[in-house]
Amino acid sequence: MGSLALLAWLLTMIDSAAAGRAYAAYGGVYIAASLAWLWLAEGVRPDRWDVTGVAVALTGSAIILAGPR
């Protein structure tokens, strides 16, 4: 709950025109963190499809953040 509150607070500090992009990019990080939790806390090792999905999500996040405007 603390990290979600921190995220909400940090999103309020971003220029409102870019807040949507920051939130979209956060989605990729959230997916990666969820699979890390699955592996570290629950002991279920992600399969190749999980890893591929995370790679696609993080690539999408990078494109959203670094794309020329």
Secondary structure, DSSP 8 states (H G I E B T S, - for coil): -HHHHHHHHHHHTS-TTTHHHHHHHHHHHHHHHHHHHHHHTT-----HHHHHHHHHHHHHHHHHHHS--
